[in-house]
Amino acid sequence: MKSLEELKAIRERVQGQMNLRDESGTDTRVVIGMATCGIAAGARPVLNKFSDLVQEKNLTDIIVTQTGCAGMCRYEPIVDVFVPGEPQVTYIHMDPEKAERVFNEHLLHGKVVEEYLIPEKMQPVSAK
């Protein structure tokens, strides 16, 4: 951060992200691991990418949030996607480019990006 204007821009973006949160239980949730290991592995740009994409598309039914340690440091950055009525999907070794692909394929079109899945969760996802 180099200026007061940059700080104000960050504040406005975060306030916009906070306004997108709805705890109704009917929304899709994207949860990014933001413990020390996740941040060190690059989770912050992943969180920012998901948040920016949701805001750009003005989607109010997708909540982007963060969590602490999942205990799987070797897989960081980790992203969990919770779609109501569907099994949890856990993506590993994420970066902003992978986040954009997950956003476009999984969140917008319902197609899980299988090559980014955590090995223990590589089970077929039921079709819609």
C-alpha positions in Angstrom: 0.0 0.0 0.0 1.5 3.3 -1.1 -1.2 5.9 -0.7 -4.3 6.9 1.2 -6.3 6.5 -2.1 -5.1 2.9 -2.3 -6.2 2.3 1.2 -9.6 3.8 0.5 -10.0 1.6 -2.6 -9.3 -1.5 -0.6 -11.8 -0.4 2.1 -14.5 0.1 -0.5 -13.8 -3.2 -2.1 -13.9 -5.1 1.2 -17.1 -3.3 2.3 -18.7 -4.4 -1.0 -17.6 -7.9 -0.3 -19.1 -7.8 3.2 -22.4 -6.6 1.7 -22.5 -9.7 -0.4 -22.7 -12.0 2.6 -26.1 -13.5 3.5 -26.4 -16.2 6.1 -29.7 -17.6 4.7 -28.1 -21.1 4.0 -29.4 -21.1 0.4 -26.3 -19.5 -1.1 -23.2 -21.1 -2.5 -20.2 -20.6 -0.3 -16.6 -20.4 -1.4 -14.3 -20.8 1.6 -10.6 -20.0 1.3 -8.1 -21.2 4.0 -6.4 -18.1 5.3 -4.3 -19.5 8.2 -0.6 -18.7 8.1 0.2 -21.7 5.9 -2.5 -20.7 3.4 -1.4 -17.1 3.3 2.2 -18.1 2.8 1.2 -20.4 -0.1 -0.7 -17.6 -1.8 -4.2 -17.8 -0.5 -4.8 -14.0 -0.4 -4.7 -13.5 -4.2 -7.0 -16.5 -4.6 -9.5 -14.9 -2.1 -9.2 -11.6 -3.9 -9.8 -13.2 -7.3 -13.0 -15.0 -6.2 -14.3 -11.9 -4.5 -13.5 -9.7 -7.5 -15.3 -12.1 -9.9 -18.4 -12.3 -7.7 -18.5 -8.5 -7.5 -17.9 -8.1 -11.2 -20.8 -10.4 -12.0 -23.0 -8.8 -9.3 -23.8 -12.3 -7.9 -25.6 -12.1 -4.6 -26.1 -15.9 -4.2 -22.3 -16.7 -3.9 -20.6 -15.9 -0.6 -16.8 -15.7 -0.5 -15.4 -16.1 2.9 -12.3 -17.3 4.7 -11.5 -19.9 7.4 -8.5 -20.9 9.5 -6.3 -23.9 9.4 -7.7 -27.0 7.8 -4.7 -29.1 8.9 -3.6 -29.9 5.3 -0.7 -27.5 4.8 0.8 -29.5 1.9 -2.3 -28.8 -0.2 -2.5 -25.0 0.4 -4.0 -22.8 -0.9 -7.2 -24.7 -0.3 -10.7 -23.7 -1.5 -13.9 -25.4 -0.4 -17.1 -24.9 -2.4 -20.4 -25.6 -0.7 -23.4 -25.7 -3.0 -26.7 -26.3 -1.3 -27.9 -29.9 -1.9 -24.5 -31.1 -3.3 -21.4 -32.6 -1.7 -18.6 -30.3 -0.5 -15.9 -29.9 -3.2 -12.3 -29.2 -2.0 -9.8 -27.7 -4.5 -6.1 -27.7 -3.7 -2.9 -25.9 -4.8 -5.0 -23.0 -6.0 -3.8 -19.8 -7.6 -5.7 -16.8 -9.2 -5.8 -18.5 -12.7 -7.2 -21.7 -11.3 -9.7 -19.7 -9.2 -11.0 -18.0 -12.3 -11.4 -21.4 -14.0 -13.3 -22.8 -10.9 -15.4 -19.7 -10.9 -16.4 -20.0 -14.6 -16.8 -23.8 -14.7 -18.0 -24.8 -11.3 -19.7 -21.7 -9.8 -21.3 -20.4 -13.0 -22.0 -23.7 -14.9 -22.0 -26.5 -12.2 -19.1 -28.4 -13.7 -16.5 -29.5 -11.0 -12.9 -28.9 -12.2 -11.7 -32.5 -11.4 -8.0 -32.0 -11.9 -7.8 -29.5 -9.0 -9.6 -31.7 -6.5 -8.0 -33.0 -3.3 -7.2 -36.7 -3.9 -9.3 -38.0 -1.0 -12.4 -36.3 -2.4 -12.0 -37.5 -6.0 -15.5 -39.1 -6.2 -18.0 -38.5 -8.9 -20.3 -35.5 -8.3 -23.9 -36.2 -8.9 -25.2 -34.6 -12.1 -27.8 -31.8 -11.7 
